[in-house]
Amino acid sequence: MATEAEVRRIALSMPGVTERLSWGQPAWFARTLMARIWEPGVLTVKTDEREALAGTEPETFFWTPHHERSPQLVLVRLDRIDGKLLAELLQDSYRLAGGEHGSRGRPSDT
């Protein structure tokens, strides 16, 4: 079972990540938002695999109507994942949020 303390520890171990409140909840930022506590025990992360994750494990991964306009955001029930999966999700979210190996430095698509 993953915890908010683990989220904090893993996120803050990534280069350039900062923590601040977003909508009154702890949130972690690379260049943009990479993770946020949605409600107690539920974490928001960015992923390119939202449909696949929610389709295979809907008890663990889901989204609300609020997230419909943001197809990279998925909600994760922390009590249903372990630390290894949490680290993988946060690393992917870090990349998508423009972390060290994210969009920074990529050639433009023009």
PyMOL commands that set and color helices and strands:
alter all, ss='L'
color gray80, all
select helices_A, chain A and resi 4-12+50-56+65-67+78-80+83-96
alter helices_A, ss='H'
color red, helices_A
select strands_A, chain A and resi 18-22+25-29+33-39+42-46+61-62+73-77
alter strands_A, ss='S'
color yellow, strands_A
deselect
rebuild
show_as cartoon
